[in-house]
Amino acid sequence: MDTVRVSPKFQVVIPKKVREALELKPGEELHIYILDRTIRLSRPRSIKELRGIAKGMQWKDDYRDRNDRF
């Protein structure tokens, strides 16, 4: 496990071992979010990768009618 320090500009450097393991390139975009009080980084996924992601999910049987909305 590597440790990083937050700069006065609130920047952090991703350690070289992590960059190489994930094959990150300069200028690549990452999503950042908080989950369970931890900071997470992930690569954005393309629409093609997301196809079928909801397959097999259980949906509610009772959908709201347009009149039920505010």
MOPAC internal coordinates of N, CA, C and O (Angstrom, degrees):
PM7 1SCF
backbone

  N    0.0000 0     0.00 0     0.00 0    0    0    0
  C    1.4422 1     0.00 0     0.00 0    1    0    0
  C    1.5221 1   108.65 1     0.00 0    2    1    0
  O    1.2310 1   120.96 1   -50.51 1    3    2    1
  N    1.3126 1   115.78 1   129.49 1    3    2    1
  C    1.4538 1   121.14 1   178.26 1    5    3    2
  C    1.5274 1   109.60 1   -98.26 1    6    5    3
  O    1.2310 1   121.29 1   -25.77 1    7    6    5
  N    1.3113 1   115.15 1   154.23 1    7    6    5
  C    1.4547 1   121.75 1   177.36 1    9    7    6
  C    1.5176 1   108.67 1  -115.24 1   10    9    7
  O    1.2310 1   120.68 1   -41.65 1   11   10    9
  N    1.3257 1   116.31 1   138.35 1   11   10    9
  C    1.4592 1   121.19 1   176.91 1   13   11   10
  C    1.5227 1   108.32 1  -122.22 1   14   13   11
  O    1.2310 1   120.99 1   -20.40 1   15   14   13
  N    1.3075 1   115.71 1   159.60 1   15   14   13
  C    1.4544 1   121.84 1  -178.98 1   17   15   14
  C    1.5230 1   108.86 1  -117.20 1   18   17   15
  O    1.2310 1   120.56 1   -39.07 1   19   18   17
  N    1.3097 1   116.53 1   140.93 1   19   18   17
  C    1.4607 1   122.12 1   177.61 1   21   19   18
  C    1.5188 1   107.99 1   -82.74 1   22   21   19
  O    1.2310 1   120.60 1   -52.06 1   23   22   21
  N    1.3454 1   116.45 1   127.94 1   23   22   21
  C    1.4602 1   121.01 1  -179.54 1   25   23   22
  C    1.5318 1   109.84 1   -78.03 1   26   25   23
  O    1.2310 1   119.97 1   -10.24 1   27   26   25
  N    1.3280 1   117.66 1   169.76 1   27   26   25
  C    1.4652 1   120.12 1   176.32 1   29   27   26
  C    1.5365 1   113.32 1   -59.40 1   30   29   27
  O    1.2310 1   120.47 1   158.10 1   31   30   29
  N    1.3325 1   116.72 1   -21.90 1   31   30   29
  C    1.4678 1   121.26 1   176.47 1   33   31   30
  C    1.5322 1   111.12 1   -92.70 1   34   33   31
  O    1.2310 1   120.14 1  -167.81 1   35   34   33
  N    1.3229 1   117.34 1    12.19 1   35   34   33
  C    1.4680 1   124.12 1  -179.49 1   37   35   34
  C    1.5244 1   112.52 1    62.43 1   38   37   35
  O    1.2310 1   120.38 1  -143.66 1   39   38   37
  N    1.3223 1   116.87 1    36.34 1   39   38   37
  C    1.4566 1   122.33 1   177.31 1   41   39   38
  C    1.5197 1   109.13 1  -105.16 1   42   41   39
  O    1.2310 1   120.93 1   -29.14 1   43   42   41
  N    1.3240 1   115.82 1   150.86 1   43   42   41
  C    1.4598 1   121.84 1   173.93 1   45   43   42
  C    1.5234 1   108.18 1  -130.72 1   46   45   43
  O    1.2310 1   120.62 1   -26.40 1   47   46   45
  N    1.3187 1   116.41 1   153.60 1   47   46   45
  C    1.4628 1   121.98 1   177.69 1   49   47   46
  C    1.5171 1   107.75 1  -106.66 1   50   49   47
  O    1.2310 1   120.76 1   -50.59 1   51   50   49
  N    1.3332 1   116.16 1   129.41 1   51   50   49
  C    1.4614 1   120.66 1   176.60 1   53   51   50
  C    1.5244 1   106.88 1   -75.52 1   54   53   51
  O    1.2310 1   119.72 1   -56.11 1   55   54   53
  N    1.3383 1   118.14 1   123.89 1   55   54   53
  C    1.4646 1   120.49 1  -177.54 1   57   55   54
  C    1.5267 1   112.49 1   -57.73 1   58   57   55
  O    1.2310 1   120.91 1   -30.12 1   59   58   57
  N    1.3271 1   115.86 1   149.88 1   59   58   57
  C    1.4610 1   122.46 1  -175.87 1   61   59   58
  C    1.5302 1   111.60 1   -57.88 1   62   61   59
  O    1.2310 1   119.75 1   138.93 1   63   62   61
  N    1.3359 1   118.08 1   -41.07 1   63   62   61
  C    1.4715 1   120.41 1  -179.97 1   65   63   62
  C    1.5255 1   110.89 1   -60.34 1   66   65   63
  O    1.2310 1   120.58 1   140.27 1   67   66   65
  N    1.3129 1   116.51 1   -39.73 1   67   66   65
  C    1.4658 1   120.68 1  -179.60 1   69   67   66
  C    1.5232 1   110.15 1   -70.64 1   70   69   67
  O    1.2310 1   120.09 1   135.68 1   71   70   69
  N    1.3344 1   117.43 1   -44.32 1   71   70   69
  C    1.4709 1   121.05 1   178.26 1   73   71   70
  C    1.5152 1   111.13 1   -58.09 1   74   73   71
  O    1.2310 1   120.64 1   136.20 1   75   74   73
  N    1.3328 1   116.39 1   -43.80 1   75   74   73
  C    1.4702 1   119.93 1  -179.28 1   77   75   74
  C    1.5229 1   111.28 1   -69.20 1   78   77   75
  O    1.2310 1   119.96 1   139.54 1   79   78   77
  N    1.3225 1   117.68 1   -40.46 1   79   78   77
  C    1.4650 1   120.68 1  -178.95 1   81   79   78
  C    1.5312 1   111.16 1   -64.22 1   82   81   79
  O    1.2310 1   120.46 1   143.32 1   83   82   81
  N    1.3341 1   116.72 1   -36.68 1   83   82   81
  C    1.4661 1   120.82 1  -179.18 1   85   83   82
  C    1.5208 1   113.12 1   -94.20 1   86   85   83
  O    1.2310 1   120.58 1   178.78 1   87   86   85
  N    1.3436 1   116.50 1    -1.22 1   87   86   85
  C    1.4588 1   122.66 1  -179.67 1   89   87   86
  C    1.5286 1   111.66 1    54.06 1   90   89   87
  O    1.2310 1   120.75 1  -132.88 1   91   90   89
  N    1.3394 1   116.17 1    47.12 1   91   90   89
  C    1.4599 1   121.23 1   177.61 1   93   91   90
  C    1.5217 1   110.06 1   -75.79 1   94   93   91
  O    1.2310 1   121.30 1   -36.46 1   95   94   93
  N    1.3137 1   115.11 1   143.54 1   95   94   93
  C    1.4621 1   121.57 1   179.19 1   97   95   94
  C    1.5291 1   109.19 1  -114.40 1   98   97   95
  O    1.2310 1   119.55 1   -28.21 1   99   98   97
  N    1.3425 1   118.46 1   151.79 1   99   98   97
  C    1.4636 1   120.50 1   176.43 1  101   99   98
  C    1.5273 1   110.80 1   -60.68 1  102  101   99
  O    1.2310 1   120.58 1   -43.61 1  103  102  101
  N    1.3221 1   116.50 1   136.39 1  103  102  101
  C    1.4545 1   121.48 1   179.53 1  105  103  102
  C    1.5166 1   114.52 1    86.10 1  106  105  103
  O    1.2310 1   120.05 1   175.91 1  107  106  105
  N    1.3270 1   117.51 1    -4.09 1  107  106  105
  C    1.4561 1   120.92 1  -179.86 1  109  107  106
  C    1.5321 1   109.71 1   -70.06 1  110  109  107
  O    1.2310 1   120.51 1   -39.73 1  111  110  109
  N    1.3264 1   116.63 1   140.27 1  111  110  109
  C    1.4588 1   120.99 1   179.95 1  113  111  110
  C    1.5162 1   110.31 1   -88.78 1  114  113  111
  O    1.2310 1   121.19 1   -36.75 1  115  114  113
  N    1.3233 1   115.32 1   143.25 1  115  114  113
  C    1.4541 1   122.59 1   176.60 1  117  115  114
  C    1.5253 1   108.55 1  -130.78 1  118  117  115
  O    1.2310 1   120.56 1   -34.25 1  119  118  117
  N    1.3233 1   116.53 1   145.75 1  119  118  117
  C    1.4578 1   121.07 1   172.26 1  121  119  118
  C    1.5198 1   107.55 1   -87.24 1  122  121  119
  O    1.2310 1   120.48 1   -39.26 1  123  122  121
  N    1.3239 1   116.70 1   140.74 1  123  122  121
  C    1.4573 1   121.05 1   176.80 1  125  123  122
  C    1.5228 1   107.89 1  -123.69 1  126  125  123
  O    1.2310 1   120.68 1   -45.55 1  127  126  125
  N    1.3231 1   116.30 1   134.45 1  127  126  125
  C    1.4540 1   120.36 1   179.77 1  129  127  126
  C    1.5267 1   109.27 1  -152.35 1  130  129  127
  O    1.2310 1   121.18 1   -13.14 1  131  130  129
  N    1.3190 1   115.34 1   166.86 1  131  130  129
  C    1.4628 1   121.57 1   179.82 1  133  131  130
  C    1.5171 1   108.01 1  -107.27 1  134  133  131
  O    1.2310 1   120.29 1   -48.30 1  135  134  133
  N    1.3266 1   117.05 1   131.70 1  135  134  133
  C    1.4565 1   123.13 1   177.25 1  137  135  134
  C    1.5173 1   107.66 1  -140.03 1  138  137  135
  O    1.2310 1   120.56 1   -58.33 1  139  138  137
  N    1.3065 1   116.54 1   121.67 1  139  138  137
  C    1.4759 1   122.04 1  -179.12 1  141  139  138
  C    1.5203 1   111.67 1    53.62 1  142  141  139
  O    1.2310 1   120.62 1  -135.63 1  143  142  141
  N    1.3337 1   116.42 1    44.37 1  143  142  141
  C    1.4641 1   123.77 1   177.91 1  145  143  142
  C    1.5264 1   113.24 1    60.93 1  146  145  143
  O    1.2310 1   120.57 1  -151.77 1  147  146  145
  N    1.3434 1   116.52 1    28.23 1  147  146  145
  C    1.4608 1   121.50 1   173.38 1  149  147  146
  C    1.5201 1   108.61 1  -126.14 1  150  149  147
  O    1.2310 1   120.59 1   -27.86 1  151  150  149
  N    1.3135 1   116.48 1   152.14 1  151  150  149
  C    1.4572 1   121.96 1   177.64 1  153  151  150
  C    1.5168 1   108.18 1   -88.62 1  154  153  151
  O    1.2310 1   120.35 1   -50.56 1  155  154  153
  N    1.3186 1   116.94 1   129.44 1  155  154  153
  C    1.4584 1   121.97 1  -179.94 1  157  155  154
  C    1.5199 1   109.66 1  -121.14 1  158  157  155
  O    1.2310 1   120.54 1   -38.67 1  159  158  157
  N    1.3070 1   116.58 1   141.33 1  159  158  157
  C    1.4572 1   123.56 1   174.45 1  161  159  158
  C    1.5227 1   107.86 1  -118.60 1  162  161  159
  O    1.2310 1   120.44 1   -41.45 1  163  162  161
  N    1.3158 1   116.76 1   138.55 1  163  162  161
  C    1.4616 1   119.92 1   176.27 1  165  163  162
  C    1.5141 1   109.47 1  -147.80 1  166  165  163
  O    1.2310 1   121.34 1   -25.12 1  167  166  165
  N    1.3121 1   115.04 1   154.88 1  167  166  165
  C    1.4603 1   120.77 1   176.18 1  169  167  166
  C    1.5218 1   108.59 1   -78.11 1  170  169  167
  O    1.2310 1   120.39 1   -40.32 1  171  170  169
  N    1.3318 1   116.86 1   139.68 1  171  170  169
  C    1.4688 1   118.06 1   174.34 1  173  171  170
  C    1.5300 1   109.55 1   -67.16 1  174  173  171
  O    1.2310 1   120.84 1   -37.16 1  175  174  173
  N    1.3277 1   116.01 1   142.84 1  175  174  173
  C    1.4598 1   119.47 1   179.61 1  177  175  174
  C    1.5203 1   110.06 1  -100.60 1  178  177  175
  O    1.2310 1   120.96 1   -33.01 1  179  178  177
  N    1.3088 1   115.77 1   146.99 1  179  178  177
  C    1.4609 1   120.28 1   179.13 1  181  179  178
  C    1.5265 1   109.72 1   -76.23 1  182  181  179
  O    1.2310 1   121.01 1   -16.21 1  183  182  181
  N    1.3109 1   115.67 1   163.79 1  183  182  181
  C    1.4630 1   121.36 1   178.90 1  185  183  182
  C    1.5251 1   110.42 1   -60.30 1  186  185  183
  O    1.2310 1   120.24 1   143.14 1  187  186  185
  N    1.3306 1   117.15 1   -36.86 1  187  186  185
  C    1.4616 1   120.34 1  -179.81 1  189  187  186
  C    1.5268 1   111.21 1   -63.70 1  190  189  187
  O    1.2310 1   119.89 1   142.40 1  191  190  189
  N    1.3311 1   117.82 1   -37.60 1  191  190  189
  C    1.4659 1   121.11 1   178.29 1  193  191  190
  C    1.5209 1   111.79 1   -68.62 1  194  193  191
  O    1.2310 1   120.10 1   150.68 1  195  194  193
  N    1.3351 1   117.41 1   -29.32 1  195  194  193
  C    1.4577 1   121.64 1  -177.59 1  197  195  194
  C    1.5235 1   113.33 1   -83.15 1  198  197  195
  O    1.2310 1   120.18 1   169.72 1  199  198  197
  N    1.3144 1   117.27 1   -10.28 1  199  198  197
  C    1.4619 1   120.32 1  -179.05 1  201  199  198
  C    1.5239 1   110.59 1   -60.67 1  202  201  199
  O    1.2310 1   120.83 1   -52.70 1  203  202  201
  N    1.3256 1   116.02 1   127.30 1  203  202  201
  C    1.4593 1   121.48 1   178.58 1  205  203  202
  C    1.5117 1   114.51 1    83.22 1  206  205  203
  O    1.2310 1   119.53 1  -172.10 1  207  206  205
  N    1.3232 1   118.51 1     7.90 1  207  206  205
  C    1.4622 1   120.84 1  -176.27 1  209  207  206
  C    1.5279 1   112.00 1   -66.38 1  210  209  207
  O    1.2310 1   119.98 1   151.40 1  211  210  209
  N    1.3354 1   117.64 1   -28.60 1  211  210  209
  C    1.4627 1   121.14 1  -178.52 1  213  211  210
  C    1.5269 1   112.11 1   -94.78 1  214  213  211
  O    1.2310 1   120.09 1  -172.39 1  215  214  213
  N    1.2986 1   117.44 1     7.61 1  215  214  213
  C    1.4616 1   121.17 1  -177.74 1  217  215  214
  C    1.5281 1   109.99 1   -62.22 1  218  217  215
  O    1.2310 1   120.61 1   -50.82 1  219  218  217
  N    1.3216 1   116.45 1   129.18 1  219  218  217
  C    1.4565 1   121.32 1   178.04 1  221  219  218
  C    1.5162 1   114.70 1    86.96 1  222  221  219
  O    1.2310 1   119.77 1  -179.40 1  223  222  221
  N    1.3364 1   118.05 1     0.60 1  223  222  221
  C    1.4640 1   119.85 1   178.45 1  225  223  222
  C    1.5167 1   110.48 1   -71.14 1  226  225  223
  O    1.2310 1   120.65 1   -33.21 1  227  226  225
  N    1.3157 1   116.37 1   146.79 1  227  226  225
  C    1.4587 1   121.93 1   176.70 1  229  227  226
  C    1.5252 1   108.84 1   -84.09 1  230  229  227
  O    1.2310 1   120.15 1   -59.06 1  231  230  229
  N    1.2972 1   117.32 1   120.94 1  231  230  229
  C    1.4592 1   122.44 1   179.51 1  233  231  230
  C    1.5172 1   109.04 1  -102.78 1  234  233  231
  O    1.2310 1   120.67 1   -26.64 1  235  234  233
  N    1.3146 1   116.33 1   153.36 1  235  234  233
  C    1.4637 1   120.70 1   177.13 1  237  235  234
  C    1.5211 1   109.39 1   -66.60 1  238  237  235
  O    1.2310 1   121.23 1   -38.66 1  239  238  237
  N    1.3318 1   115.25 1   141.34 1  239  238  237
  C    1.4598 1   119.43 1   178.52 1  241  239  238
  C    1.5233 1   111.75 1   -77.31 1  242  241  239
  O    1.2310 1   120.65 1   152.13 1  243  242  241
  N    1.3287 1   116.36 1   -27.87 1  243  242  241
  C    1.4581 1   119.43 1  -177.28 1  245  243  242
  C    1.5249 1   110.23 1  -104.45 1  246  245  243
  O    1.2310 1   121.01 1   -75.60 1  247  246  245
  N    1.3077 1   115.68 1   104.40 1  247  246  245
  C    1.4551 1   120.99 1   177.52 1  249  247  246
  C    1.5249 1   108.50 1   -90.38 1  250  249  247
  O    1.2310 1   121.56 1   -32.41 1  251  250  249
  N    1.3177 1   114.62 1   147.59 1  251  250  249
  C    1.4528 1   118.57 1   178.93 1  253  251  250
  C    1.5236 1   110.09 1   -72.83 1  254  253  251
  O    1.2310 1   121.81 1   -36.67 1  255  254  253
  N    1.2968 1   114.15 1   143.33 1  255  254  253
  C    1.4538 1   120.25 1   175.76 1  257  255  254
  C    1.5306 1   108.28 1   -82.66 1  258  257  255
  O    1.2310 1   120.57 1   -18.99 1  259  258  257
  N    1.3133 1   116.52 1   161.01 1  259  258  257
  C    1.4521 1   120.46 1   179.44 1  261  259  258
  C    1.5379 1   110.65 1   -58.24 1  262  261  259
  O    1.2310 1   119.55 1   148.13 1  263  262  261
  N    1.3144 1   118.47 1   -31.87 1  263  262  261
  C    1.4584 1   122.47 1  -179.10 1  265  263  262
  C    1.5431 1   111.64 1   -71.41 1  266  265  263
  O    1.2310 1   119.57 1   158.56 1  267  266  265
  N    1.3289 1   118.43 1   -21.44 1  267  266  265
  C    1.4479 1   122.12 1  -179.02 1  269  267  266
  C    1.5239 1   112.14 1   -78.52 1  270  269  267
  O    1.2310 1   120.05 1   165.48 1  271  270  269
  N    1.3036 1   117.50 1   -14.52 1  271  270  269
  C    1.4622 1   121.21 1  -176.91 1  273  271  270
  C    1.5250 1   110.36 1   -79.84 1  274  273  271
  O    1.2310 1   120.77 1   -23.72 1  275  274  273
  N    1.2900 1   116.13 1   156.28 1  275  274  273
  C    1.4752 1   120.72 1   178.64 1  277  275  274
  C    1.4888 1   110.81 1   -77.98 1  278  277  275
  O    1.2310 1   120.10 1   180.00 1  279  278  277

